[in-house]
């Protein structure tokens, strides 16, 4: 993994302090074709640790399907939210 150098960090800080209109972007090509774009690809929601009581058979079902059972439980809850808003 590439580490960010001190000059790069300083440049990022300097750019972040500028108003957006002051940053020169005329040499950047405008993206007009978004057919290959993926919504949410780099989105990482903030996780919050909680204690949750789940029926033993439900937990066993998720665990029986391998590692990352908590991720699958979270995905199942998210799907429920999307369908029952």
N, CA, C and O atoms as a GROMACS GRO file, in nm:
protein
  340
    1UNK      N    1   0.084  -0.118   0.000
    1UNK     CA    2   0.000   0.000   0.000
    1UNK      C    3   0.089   0.125   0.000
    1UNK      O    4   0.185   0.130   0.076
    2UNK      N    5   0.058   0.222  -0.082
    2UNK     CA    6   0.137   0.344  -0.091
    2UNK      C    7   0.105   0.437   0.025
    2UNK      O    8  -0.012   0.459   0.057
    3UNK      N    9   0.208   0.489   0.086
    3UNK     CA   10   0.189   0.586   0.193
    3UNK      C   11   0.182   0.726   0.134
    3UNK      O   12   0.247   0.756   0.034
    4UNK      N   13   0.103   0.810   0.198
    4UNK     CA   14   0.092   0.949   0.155
    4UNK      C   15   0.212   1.024   0.212
    4UNK      O   16   0.240   1.016   0.332
    5UNK      N   17   0.282   1.097   0.126
    5UNK     CA   18   0.400   1.171   0.170
    5UNK      C   19   0.358   1.299   0.241
    5UNK      O   20   0.244   1.343   0.231
    6UNK      N   21   0.453   1.357   0.313
    6UNK     CA   22   0.426   1.483   0.383
    6UNK      C   23   0.387   1.595   0.287
    6UNK      O   24   0.293   1.669   0.315
    7UNK      N   25   0.457   1.610   0.171
    7UNK     CA   26   0.414   1.712   0.075
    7UNK      C   27   0.273   1.689   0.021
    7UNK      O   28   0.198   1.784  -0.001
    8UNK      N   29   0.237   1.562  -0.001
    8UNK     CA   30   0.102   1.532  -0.048
    8UNK      C   31  -0.002   1.568   0.058
    8UNK      O   32  -0.108   1.624   0.027
    9UNK      N   33   0.028   1.537   0.182
    9UNK     CA   34  -0.063   1.571   0.291
    9UNK      C   35  -0.081   1.721   0.301
    9UNK      O   36  -0.192   1.770   0.322
   10UNK      N   37   0.029   1.795   0.287
   10UNK     CA   38   0.023   1.941   0.294
   10UNK      C   39  -0.060   1.997   0.178
   10UNK      O   40  -0.140   2.089   0.197
   11UNK      N   41  -0.041   1.942   0.057
   11UNK     CA   42  -0.118   1.989  -0.058
   11UNK      C   43  -0.267   1.961  -0.039
   11UNK      O   44  -0.350   2.046  -0.071
   12UNK      N   45  -0.300   1.844   0.012
   12UNK     CA   46  -0.441   1.812   0.038
   12UNK      C   47  -0.501   1.910   0.138
   12UNK      O   48  -0.613   1.957   0.120
   13UNK      N   49  -0.426   1.940   0.244
   13UNK     CA   50  -0.474   2.034   0.344
   13UNK      C   51  -0.497   2.172   0.283
   13UNK      O   52  -0.598   2.237   0.309
   14UNK      N   53  -0.400   2.215   0.201
   14UNK     CA   54  -0.410   2.347   0.136
   14UNK      C   55  -0.531   2.353   0.044
   14UNK      O   56  -0.605   2.451   0.044
   15UNK      N   57  -0.551   2.247  -0.035
   15UNK     CA   58  -0.666   2.244  -0.126
   15UNK      C   59  -0.798   2.240  -0.050
   15UNK      O   60  -0.896   2.302  -0.091
   16UNK      N   61  -0.801   2.167   0.061
   16UNK     CA   62  -0.924   2.157   0.140
   16UNK      C   63  -0.964   2.292   0.199
   16UNK      O   64  -1.082   2.317   0.222
   17UNK      N   65  -0.867   2.378   0.223
   17UNK     CA   66  -0.895   2.510   0.280
   17UNK      C   67  -0.947   2.609   0.176
   17UNK      O   68  -1.007   2.710   0.213
   18UNK      N   69  -0.925   2.581   0.048
   18UNK     CA   70  -0.968   2.673  -0.058
   18UNK      C   71  -1.116   2.655  -0.088
   18UNK      O   72  -1.170   2.545  -0.076
   19UNK      N   73  -1.182   2.764  -0.128
   19UNK     CA   74  -1.318   2.746  -0.177
   19UNK      C   75  -1.314   2.667  -0.308
   19UNK      O   76  -1.218   2.679  -0.383
   20UNK      N   77  -1.415   2.589  -0.334
   20UNK     CA   78  -1.415   2.503  -0.453
   20UNK      C   79  -1.396   2.582  -0.582
   20UNK      O   80  -1.330   2.534  -0.674
   21UNK      N   81  -1.452   2.701  -0.589
   21UNK     CA   82  -1.441   2.782  -0.711
   21UNK      C   83  -1.296   2.826  -0.738
   21UNK      O   84  -1.263   2.859  -0.852
   22UNK      N   85  -1.211   2.826  -0.637
   22UNK     CA   86  -1.074   2.871  -0.654
   22UNK      C   87  -0.981   2.760  -0.706
   22UNK      O   88  -0.867   2.788  -0.742
   23UNK      N   89  -1.028   2.637  -0.710
   23UNK     CA   90  -0.945   2.526  -0.754
   23UNK      C   91  -0.956   2.513  -0.906
   23UNK      O   92  -1.065   2.501  -0.961
   24UNK      N   93  -0.841   2.517  -0.973
   24UNK     CA   94  -0.835   2.511  -1.119
   24UNK      C   95  -0.862   2.369  -1.167
   24UNK      O   96  -0.785   2.278  -1.136
   25UNK      N   97  -0.967   2.349  -1.243
   25UNK     CA   98  -1.002   2.215  -1.293
   25UNK      C   99  -1.020   2.213  -1.445
   25UNK      O  100  -1.070   2.115  -1.499
   26UNK      N  101  -0.980   2.319  -1.514
   26UNK     CA  102  -1.005   2.327  -1.657
   26UNK      C  103  -0.929   2.221  -1.736
   26UNK      O  104  -0.969   2.188  -1.848
   27UNK      N  105  -0.820   2.167  -1.679
   27UNK     CA  106  -0.744   2.065  -1.752
   27UNK      C  107  -0.797   1.923  -1.728
   27UNK      O  108  -0.745   1.827  -1.784
   28UNK      N  109  -0.901   1.910  -1.646
   28UNK     CA  110  -0.960   1.779  -1.622
   28UNK      C  111  -1.071   1.753  -1.722
   28UNK      O  112  -1.155   1.840  -1.746
   29UNK      N  113  -1.072   1.632  -1.782
   29UNK     CA  114  -1.180   1.603  -1.877
   29UNK      C  115  -1.313   1.584  -1.804
   29UNK      O  116  -1.318   1.529  -1.694
   30UNK      N  117  -1.420   1.630  -1.867
   30UNK     CA  118  -1.553   1.614  -1.810
   30UNK      C  119  -1.600   1.472  -1.837
   30UNK      O  120  -1.591   1.422  -1.950
   31UNK      N  121  -1.650   1.406  -1.733
   31UNK     CA  122  -1.701   1.269  -1.749
   31UNK      C  123  -1.847   1.278  -1.793
   31UNK      O  124  -1.930   1.337  -1.725
   32UNK      N  125  -1.875   1.219  -1.910
   32UNK     CA  126  -2.013   1.221  -1.960
   32UNK      C  127  -2.071   1.081  -1.974
   32UNK      O  128  -2.192   1.066  -1.990
   33UNK      N  129  -1.986   0.978  -1.969
   33UNK     CA  130  -2.032   0.840  -1.983
   33UNK      C  131  -2.022   0.771  -1.847
   33UNK      O  132  -1.913   0.740  -1.799
   34UNK      N  133  -2.136   0.746  -1.786
   34UNK     CA  134  -2.141   0.684  -1.654
   34UNK      C  135  -2.192   0.541  -1.660
   34UNK      O  136  -2.235   0.487  -1.559
   35UNK      N  137  -2.187   0.477  -1.779
   35UNK     CA  138  -2.244   0.343  -1.794
   35UNK      C  139  -2.172   0.239  -1.707
   35UNK      O  140  -2.235   0.141  -1.666
   36UNK      N  141  -2.045   0.256  -1.679
   36UNK     CA  142  -1.972   0.159  -1.597
   36UNK      C  143  -1.969   0.192  -1.449
   36UNK      O  144  -1.905   0.123  -1.371
   37UNK      N  145  -2.037   0.299  -1.411
   37UNK     CA  146  -2.034   0.342  -1.271
   37UNK      C  147  -2.112   0.246  -1.182
   37UNK      O  148  -2.210   0.185  -1.224
   38UNK      N  149  -2.067   0.234  -1.057
   38UNK     CA  150  -2.134   0.150  -0.959
   38UNK      C  151  -2.174   0.237  -0.840
   38UNK      O  152  -2.089   0.299  -0.776
   39UNK      N  153  -2.303   0.242  -0.813
   39UNK     CA  154  -2.352   0.322  -0.701
   39UNK      C  155  -2.310   0.255  -0.570
   39UNK      O  156  -2.331   0.135  -0.549
   40UNK      N  157  -2.251   0.334  -0.482
   40UNK     CA  158  -2.215   0.286  -0.349
   40UNK      C  159  -2.090   0.201  -0.341
   40UNK      O  160  -2.063   0.142  -0.236
   41UNK      N  161  -2.013   0.193  -0.446
   41UNK     CA  162  -1.894   0.107  -0.446
   41UNK      C  163  -1.796   0.143  -0.336
   41UNK      O  164  -1.737   0.054  -0.274
   42UNK      N  165  -1.777   0.270  -0.310
   42UNK     CA  166  -1.680   0.313  -0.210
   42UNK      C  167  -1.746   0.361  -0.082
   42UNK      O  168  -1.679   0.415   0.007
   43UNK      N  169  -1.876   0.342  -0.071
   43UNK     CA  170  -1.949   0.385   0.048
   43UNK      C  171  -1.924   0.287   0.162
   43UNK      O  172  -1.946   0.167   0.146
   44UNK      N  173  -1.882   0.335   0.274
   44UNK     CA  174  -1.861   0.253   0.392
   44UNK      C  175  -1.938   0.318   0.508
   44UNK      O  176  -1.892   0.416   0.566
   45UNK      N  177  -2.055   0.263   0.540
   45UNK     CA  178  -2.132   0.323   0.649
   45UNK      C  179  -2.058   0.308   0.782
   45UNK      O  180  -1.980   0.216   0.802
   46UNK      N  181  -2.084   0.400   0.871
   46UNK     CA  182  -2.025   0.396   1.004
   46UNK      C  183  -2.087   0.280   1.080
   46UNK      O  184  -2.210   0.266   1.084
   47UNK      N  185  -2.004   0.198   1.140
   47UNK     CA  186  -2.053   0.083   1.218
   47UNK      C  187  -2.064   0.125   1.365
   47UNK      O  188  -1.988   0.209   1.414
   48UNK      N  189  -2.160   0.065   1.432
   48UNK     CA  190  -2.177   0.091   1.573
   48UNK      C  191  -2.190  -0.043   1.644
   48UNK      O  192  -2.273  -0.126   1.607
   49UNK      N  193  -2.108  -0.064   1.745
   49UNK     CA  194  -2.112  -0.189   1.817
   49UNK      C  195  -2.229  -0.187   1.914
   49UNK      O  196  -2.248  -0.091   1.989
   50UNK      N  197  -2.307  -0.294   1.912
   50UNK     CA  198  -2.423  -0.307   2.001
   50UNK      C  199  -2.431  -0.449   2.055
   50UNK      O  200  -2.367  -0.541   2.002
   51UNK      N  201  -2.509  -0.465   2.159
   51UNK     CA  202  -2.543  -0.599   2.207
   51UNK      C  203  -2.685  -0.626   2.160
   51UNK      O  204  -2.775  -0.545   2.184
   52UNK      N  205  -2.704  -0.739   2.095
   52UNK     CA  206  -2.833  -0.771   2.035
   52UNK      C  207  -2.867  -0.915   2.067
   52UNK      O  208  -2.785  -1.004   2.046
   53UNK      N  209  -2.986  -0.938   2.116
   53UNK     CA  210  -3.028  -1.075   2.147
   53UNK      C  211  -3.103  -1.131   2.026
   53UNK      O  212  -3.203  -1.075   1.981
   54UNK      N  213  -3.051  -1.243   1.975
   54UNK     CA  214  -3.107  -1.308   1.857
   54UNK      C  215  -3.138  -1.453   1.897
   54UNK      O  216  -3.061  -1.514   1.972
   55UNK      N  217  -3.248  -1.506   1.848
   55UNK     CA  218  -3.280  -1.646   1.876
   55UNK      C  219  -3.164  -1.735   1.835
   55UNK      O  220  -3.101  -1.713   1.731
   56UNK      N  221  -3.135  -1.835   1.917
   56UNK     CA  222  -3.020  -1.923   1.895
   56UNK      C  223  -3.024  -1.991   1.758
   56UNK      O  224  -2.920  -2.005   1.693
   57UNK      N  225  -3.142  -2.033   1.714
   57UNK     CA  226  -3.150  -2.102   1.585
   57UNK      C  227  -3.122  -2.007   1.469
   57UNK      O  228  -3.065  -2.047   1.368
   58UNK      N  229  -3.163  -1.881   1.484
   58UNK     CA  230  -3.136  -1.781   1.379
   58UNK      C  231  -2.986  -1.757   1.370
   58UNK      O  232  -2.929  -1.755   1.260
   59UNK      N  233  -2.921  -1.738   1.485
   59UNK     CA  234  -2.777  -1.715   1.487
   59UNK      C  235  -2.703  -1.838   1.431
   59UNK      O  236  -2.608  -1.823   1.354
   60UNK      N  237  -2.747  -1.957   1.469
   60UNK     CA  238  -2.683  -2.080   1.420
   60UNK      C  239  -2.695  -2.090   1.268
   60UNK      O  240  -2.602  -2.134   1.201
   61UNK      N  241  -2.809  -2.048   1.213
   61UNK     CA  242  -2.829  -2.052   1.068
   61UNK      C  243  -2.728  -1.964   0.997
   61UNK      O  244  -2.667  -2.006   0.898
   62UNK      N  245  -2.709  -1.842   1.046
   62UNK     CA  246  -2.613  -1.751   0.984
   62UNK      C  247  -2.469  -1.802   1.002
   62UNK      O  248  -2.390  -1.797   0.908
   63UNK      N  249  -2.436  -1.851   1.122
   63UNK     CA  250  -2.300  -1.900   1.147
   63UNK      C  251  -2.268  -2.025   1.064
   63UNK      O  252  -2.154  -2.045   1.023
   64UNK      N  253  -2.369  -2.107   1.038
   64UNK     CA  254  -2.348  -2.231   0.961
   64UNK      C  255  -2.308  -2.202   0.817
   64UNK      O  256  -2.256  -2.291   0.748
   65UNK      N  257  -2.330  -2.082   0.771
   65UNK     CA  258  -2.297  -2.046   0.634
   65UNK      C  259  -2.158  -1.984   0.621
   65UNK      O  260  -2.124  -1.928   0.517
   66UNK      N  261  -2.077  -1.995   0.727
   66UNK     CA  262  -1.938  -1.953   0.719
   66UNK      C  263  -1.908  -1.824   0.794
   66UNK      O  264  -1.991  -1.769   0.865
   67UNK      N  265  -1.784  -1.781   0.774
   67UNK     CA  266  -1.737  -1.658   0.837
   67UNK      C  267  -1.819  -1.538   0.792
   67UNK      O  268  -1.897  -1.546   0.697
   68UNK      N  269  -1.801  -1.429   0.859
   68UNK     CA  270  -1.868  -1.302   0.829
   68UNK      C  271  -2.019  -1.311   0.846
   68UNK      O  272  -2.095  -1.249   0.772
   69UNK      N  273  -2.061  -1.389   0.945
   69UNK     CA  274  -2.204  -1.401   0.970
   69UNK      C  275  -2.266  -1.269   1.013
   69UNK      O  276  -2.382  -1.242   0.983
   70UNK      N  277  -2.189  -1.186   1.083
   70UNK     CA  278  -2.242  -1.055   1.124
   70UNK      C  279  -2.269  -0.968   1.003
   70UNK      O  280  -2.367  -0.893   1.001
   71UNK      N  281  -2.184  -0.976   0.902
   71UNK     CA  282  -2.203  -0.901   0.778
   71UNK      C  283  -2.331  -0.948   0.708
   71UNK      O  284  -2.407  -0.866   0.656
   72UNK      N  285  -2.355  -1.079   0.707
   72UNK     CA  286  -2.476  -1.131   0.645
   72UNK      C  287  -2.601  -1.092   0.723
   72UNK      O  288  -2.705  -1.062   0.663
   73UNK      N  289  -2.593  -1.091   0.856
   73UNK     CA  290  -2.706  -1.045   0.937
   73UNK      C  291  -2.736  -0.899   0.906
   73UNK      O  292  -2.852  -0.861   0.890
   74UNK      N  293  -2.631  -0.817   0.897
   74UNK     CA  294  -2.648  -0.676   0.864
   74UNK      C  295  -2.713  -0.659   0.727
   74UNK      O  296  -2.801  -0.575   0.710
   75UNK      N  297  -2.668  -0.739   0.629
   75UNK     CA  298  -2.726  -0.732   0.493
   75UNK      C  299  -2.872  -0.772   0.495
   75UNK      O  300  -2.953  -0.711   0.424
   76UNK      N  301  -2.907  -0.874   0.574
   76UNK     CA  302  -3.047  -0.916   0.583
   76UNK      C  303  -3.133  -0.806   0.645
   76UNK      O  304  -3.245  -0.782   0.599
   77UNK      N  305  -3.082  -0.740   0.747
   77UNK     CA  306  -3.156  -0.630   0.809
   77UNK      C  307  -3.171  -0.512   0.713
   77UNK      O  308  -3.276  -0.449   0.707
   78UNK      N  309  -3.064  -0.484   0.637
   78UNK     CA  310  -3.070  -0.374   0.540
   78UNK      C  311  -3.173  -0.404   0.431
   78UNK      O  312  -3.248  -0.315   0.390
   79UNK      N  313  -3.177  -0.529   0.385
   79UNK     CA  314  -3.275  -0.569   0.283
   79UNK      C  315  -3.417  -0.552   0.338
   79UNK      O  316  -3.507  -0.507   0.267
   80UNK      N  317  -3.437  -0.589   0.462
   80UNK     CA  318  -3.567  -0.574   0.525
   80UNK      C  319  -3.608  -0.426   0.527
   80UNK      O  320  -3.722  -0.392   0.494
   81UNK      N  321  -3.515  -0.340   0.564
   81UNK     CA  322  -3.543  -0.196   0.569
   81UNK      C  323  -3.582  -0.144   0.430
   81UNK      O  324  -3.677  -0.067   0.416
   82UNK      N  325  -3.507  -0.187   0.328
   82UNK     CA  326  -3.534  -0.142   0.191
   82UNK      C  327  -3.673  -0.184   0.144
   82UNK      O  328  -3.737  -0.111   0.069
   83UNK      N  329  -3.720  -0.301   0.185
   83UNK     CA  330  -3.849  -0.350   0.141
   83UNK      C  331  -3.965  -0.303   0.228
   83UNK      O  332  -4.081  -0.304   0.185
   84UNK      N  333  -3.936  -0.262   0.350
   84UNK     CA  334  -4.042  -0.223   0.442
   84UNK      C  335  -4.032  -0.078   0.486
   84UNK      O  336  -4.112  -0.032   0.568
   85UNK      N  337  -3.934  -0.005   0.431
   85UNK     CA  338  -3.910   0.135   0.453
   85UNK      C  339  -3.974   0.192   0.570
   85UNK      O  340  -3.959   0.312   0.596
   0.00000   0.00000   0.00000
